[in-house]
Amino acid sequence: MQDLTDCDEEFDVVVIGGGPAGASAAGLLAQRGHRVLVLERERFPRYHIGESLIPGCLIVVEELGLTERLADMGFTRKYGGTMAWGRQQQVWGFDFAEGGPFRNTYQVRRADFDALLLTRARELGAVVVEEATVGEPLMDGDRVTGVSYTLRAAKETRQARARLVMDASGQARVLSRRLADVSWHDDLRNVAIWCYLQGCDLYPGERAGNILVENVPGGWFWFIPLSDGTTSVGYVTATAEADASGLTLPELFHEQMDATTELKRLAASARPVSAFRTARDWSYTGSRFHGPGWVSVGDASAFIDPLFSTGVTLATMSARGAVMAADAVLRGKAPEEEAMARFETAHREFLDNILAFVKGFYDRSKDRETYHRLAQRIIDPEETFPAHQDFVRLISGLAGKPVDAVAPPQVVTT
């Protein structure tokens, strides 16, 4: 933990949360010369689900100067995905190289990946305080001017003031829940249960690192091979369906796994090496992503069903967009309301595209070509690219650049 006794407790930006959204934002802001404080509730490294990355997050990894460091961490390389999905349980796949400049991404241990991002924020000059619980915001009228927080090792409440407070606290929405409502997506009120298996078979060649996504009558499974020889296997279903089954979640997991084809084949000789974990996967979108003196990023703004592993990309790309807006404001090159409104509009469009596709993809009565055409209608209605390429662009997080509209070119600094 970094001691703040010798640090100025007035900053340009206070970031609540040190996960991928907060760490990325802090690193990018510090890189631009701003004074940044990160307040993180946990001590890193810490466990987190969401091991499968898509190429969109590599944009920020590259900007933070972490491309080679990430490549050297030994994570499983993910060149694409395999789908056992749709009409007649077709098995089909895709390669990331079809949709953009990144040939592969990674299946990561989030404890290590997230720690990499937070360490980089420190290296770039951000002050990072772990085991810090954020309490009430500091207000001047309707403007947020900072936060109060408590260190786990101390009892007294401290204050940190800033020109901007960024909520990157994930689904806890530490600041946003006080200042914005959420709209729940009722058709995506899901629950997830997962564990880790040892001894799974893998696909041959480069496909060995593929994520497998397979639908079953009650929901769908993920299958994510990790570099330590274990595989993350999880089941997602509607909360109402899980409740109506009369089964415990582990019982439901096993029942539905018996209904798989590809997953059951790959895991035939595997054994569990962890207990089950569960999480509520209720998708939502905030009523607003910014207000006077504050902005939200990542899951603090919106959470979308994990079907396409978009979480880390949405976190890092929303952080990138918010940083571009904040940088313009802090340098006096754009009014706060104007810059933040541009960010929110751009990020909402990015979110809406992914959300629309997730909802359409949940209709498991279609075939591969229909899903490809759906992606094309959402991101490329003029059919500039082939439909299968639009599909890969969309699920890679590379369909459009969600920060392009954040500010006019003259306010963007590098």
HUHUDA-V747181 format. One record per residue. N is the residue number from 1. SS is DSSP state (helix for helix, strand for strand, loop for the rest). Layout:
# HUHUDA-V747181
n=N ss=SS
n=N ss=SS
This chain:
# HUHUDA-V747181
n=1 ss=loop
n=2 ss=loop
n=3 ss=loop
n=4 ss=loop
n=5 ss=loop
n=6 ss=loop
n=7 ss=loop
n=8 ss=loop
n=9 ss=loop
n=10 ss=strand
n=11 ss=strand
n=12 ss=strand
n=13 ss=strand
n=14 ss=strand
n=15 ss=strand
n=16 ss=strand
n=17 ss=loop
n=18 ss=loop
n=19 ss=loop
n=20 ss=helix
n=21 ss=helix
n=22 ss=helix
n=23 ss=helix
n=24 ss=helix
n=25 ss=helix
n=26 ss=helix
n=27 ss=helix
n=28 ss=helix
n=29 ss=helix
n=30 ss=helix
n=31 ss=helix
n=32 ss=loop
n=33 ss=loop
n=34 ss=loop
n=35 ss=loop
n=36 ss=strand
n=37 ss=strand
n=38 ss=strand
n=39 ss=strand
n=40 ss=loop
n=41 ss=loop
n=42 ss=loop
n=43 ss=loop
n=44 ss=loop
n=45 ss=loop
n=46 ss=loop
n=47 ss=loop
n=48 ss=loop
n=49 ss=loop
n=50 ss=loop
n=51 ss=loop
n=52 ss=strand
n=53 ss=loop
n=54 ss=loop
n=55 ss=helix
n=56 ss=helix
n=57 ss=helix
n=58 ss=helix
n=59 ss=helix
n=60 ss=helix
n=61 ss=helix
n=62 ss=helix
n=63 ss=helix
n=64 ss=loop
n=65 ss=loop
n=66 ss=loop
n=67 ss=helix
n=68 ss=helix
n=69 ss=helix
n=70 ss=helix
n=71 ss=helix
n=72 ss=loop
n=73 ss=loop
n=74 ss=loop
n=75 ss=loop
n=76 ss=strand
n=77 ss=strand
n=78 ss=strand
n=79 ss=loop
n=80 ss=strand
n=81 ss=strand
n=82 ss=strand
n=83 ss=strand
n=84 ss=strand
n=85 ss=loop
n=86 ss=loop
n=87 ss=helix
n=88 ss=helix
n=89 ss=helix
n=90 ss=loop
n=91 ss=strand
n=92 ss=strand
n=93 ss=strand
n=94 ss=strand
n=95 ss=strand
n=96 ss=helix
n=97 ss=helix
n=98 ss=helix
n=99 ss=loop
n=100 ss=loop
n=101 ss=loop
n=102 ss=loop
n=103 ss=loop
n=104 ss=loop
n=105 ss=strand
n=106 ss=strand
n=107 ss=strand
n=108 ss=loop
n=109 ss=loop
n=110 ss=helix
n=111 ss=helix
n=112 ss=helix
n=113 ss=helix
n=114 ss=helix
n=115 ss=helix
n=116 ss=helix
n=117 ss=helix
n=118 ss=helix
n=119 ss=helix
n=120 ss=helix
n=121 ss=helix
n=122 ss=helix
n=123 ss=helix
n=124 ss=loop
n=125 ss=loop
n=126 ss=loop
n=127 ss=strand
n=128 ss=strand
n=129 ss=strand
n=130 ss=loop
n=131 ss=loop
n=132 ss=strand
n=133 ss=strand
n=134 ss=strand
n=135 ss=strand
n=136 ss=strand
n=137 ss=strand
n=138 ss=strand
n=139 ss=strand
n=140 ss=strand
n=141 ss=loop
n=142 ss=loop
n=143 ss=strand
n=144 ss=strand
n=145 ss=strand
n=146 ss=strand
n=147 ss=strand
n=148 ss=strand
n=149 ss=strand
n=150 ss=strand
n=151 ss=strand
n=152 ss=loop
n=153 ss=loop
n=154 ss=loop
n=155 ss=loop
n=156 ss=loop
n=157 ss=strand
n=158 ss=strand
n=159 ss=strand
n=160 ss=strand
n=161 ss=strand
n=162 ss=strand
n=163 ss=strand
n=164 ss=strand
n=165 ss=strand
n=166 ss=strand
n=167 ss=strand
n=168 ss=loop
n=169 ss=loop
n=170 ss=helix
n=171 ss=helix
n=172 ss=helix
n=173 ss=loop
n=174 ss=loop
n=175 ss=loop
n=176 ss=helix
n=177 ss=helix
n=178 ss=helix
n=179 ss=helix
n=180 ss=loop
n=181 ss=loop
n=182 ss=strand
n=183 ss=strand
n=184 ss=strand
n=185 ss=strand
n=186 ss=strand
n=187 ss=strand
n=188 ss=strand
n=189 ss=strand
n=190 ss=strand
n=191 ss=strand
n=192 ss=strand
n=193 ss=strand
n=194 ss=strand
n=195 ss=strand
n=196 ss=strand
n=197 ss=strand
n=198 ss=strand
n=199 ss=loop
n=200 ss=loop
n=201 ss=loop
n=202 ss=loop
n=203 ss=loop
n=204 ss=loop
n=205 ss=helix
n=206 ss=helix
n=207 ss=helix
n=208 ss=helix
n=209 ss=helix
n=210 ss=loop
n=211 ss=strand
n=212 ss=strand
n=213 ss=strand
n=214 ss=strand
n=215 ss=strand
n=216 ss=strand
n=217 ss=loop
n=218 ss=loop
n=219 ss=strand
n=220 ss=strand
n=221 ss=strand
n=222 ss=strand
n=223 ss=strand
n=224 ss=strand
n=225 ss=strand
n=226 ss=loop
n=227 ss=loop
n=228 ss=loop
n=229 ss=loop
n=230 ss=strand
n=231 ss=strand
n=232 ss=strand
n=233 ss=strand
n=234 ss=strand
n=235 ss=strand
n=236 ss=strand
n=237 ss=strand
n=238 ss=strand
n=239 ss=helix
n=240 ss=helix
n=241 ss=helix
n=242 ss=helix
n=243 ss=helix
n=244 ss=helix
n=245 ss=helix
n=246 ss=loop
n=247 ss=loop
n=248 ss=loop
n=249 ss=helix
n=250 ss=helix
n=251 ss=helix
n=252 ss=helix
n=253 ss=helix
n=254 ss=helix
n=255 ss=helix
n=256 ss=helix
n=257 ss=helix
n=258 ss=loop
n=259 ss=loop
n=260 ss=loop
n=261 ss=loop
n=262 ss=helix
n=263 ss=helix
n=264 ss=helix
n=265 ss=helix
n=266 ss=helix
n=267 ss=loop
n=268 ss=loop
n=269 ss=loop
n=270 ss=loop
n=271 ss=strand
n=272 ss=strand
n=273 ss=loop
n=274 ss=loop
n=275 ss=loop
n=276 ss=loop
n=277 ss=strand
n=278 ss=strand
n=279 ss=strand
n=280 ss=strand
n=281 ss=strand
n=282 ss=strand
n=283 ss=strand
n=284 ss=strand
n=285 ss=strand
n=286 ss=strand
n=287 ss=loop
n=288 ss=loop
n=289 ss=loop
n=290 ss=strand
n=291 ss=strand
n=292 ss=loop
n=293 ss=loop
n=294 ss=strand
n=295 ss=strand
n=296 ss=strand
n=297 ss=loop
n=298 ss=helix
n=299 ss=helix
n=300 ss=helix
n=301 ss=loop
n=302 ss=strand
n=303 ss=strand
n=304 ss=loop
n=305 ss=loop
n=306 ss=helix
n=307 ss=helix
n=308 ss=helix
n=309 ss=loop
n=310 ss=loop
n=311 ss=helix
n=312 ss=helix
n=313 ss=helix
n=314 ss=helix
n=315 ss=helix
n=316 ss=helix
n=317 ss=helix
n=318 ss=helix
n=319 ss=helix
n=320 ss=helix
n=321 ss=helix
n=322 ss=helix
n=323 ss=helix
n=324 ss=helix
n=325 ss=helix
n=326 ss=helix
n=327 ss=helix
n=328 ss=helix
n=329 ss=helix
n=330 ss=helix
n=331 ss=loop
n=332 ss=loop
n=333 ss=loop
n=334 ss=loop
n=335 ss=loop
n=336 ss=helix
n=337 ss=helix
n=338 ss=helix
n=339 ss=helix
n=340 ss=helix
n=341 ss=helix
n=342 ss=helix
n=343 ss=helix
n=344 ss=helix
n=345 ss=helix
n=346 ss=helix
n=347 ss=helix
n=348 ss=helix
n=349 ss=helix
n=350 ss=helix
n=351 ss=helix
n=352 ss=helix
n=353 ss=helix
n=354 ss=helix
n=355 ss=helix
n=356 ss=helix
n=357 ss=helix
n=358 ss=helix
n=359 ss=helix
n=360 ss=helix
n=361 ss=helix
n=362 ss=loop
n=363 ss=loop
n=364 ss=loop
n=365 ss=loop
n=366 ss=loop
n=367 ss=loop
n=368 ss=helix
n=369 ss=helix
n=370 ss=helix
n=371 ss=helix
n=372 ss=helix
n=373 ss=helix
n=374 ss=helix
n=375 ss=helix
n=376 ss=helix
n=377 ss=helix
n=378 ss=helix
n=379 ss=helix
n=380 ss=loop
n=381 ss=loop
n=382 ss=loop
n=383 ss=loop
n=384 ss=loop
n=385 ss=loop
n=386 ss=loop
n=387 ss=helix
n=388 ss=helix
n=389 ss=helix
n=390 ss=helix
n=391 ss=helix
n=392 ss=helix
n=393 ss=helix
n=394 ss=helix
n=395 ss=helix
n=396 ss=loop
n=397 ss=loop
n=398 ss=loop
n=399 ss=loop
n=400 ss=loop
n=401 ss=loop
n=402 ss=loop
n=403 ss=loop
n=404 ss=loop
n=405 ss=loop
n=406 ss=loop
n=407 ss=loop
n=408 ss=loop
n=409 ss=helix
n=410 ss=helix
n=411 ss=helix
n=412 ss=loop
n=413 ss=loop
n=414 ss=loop
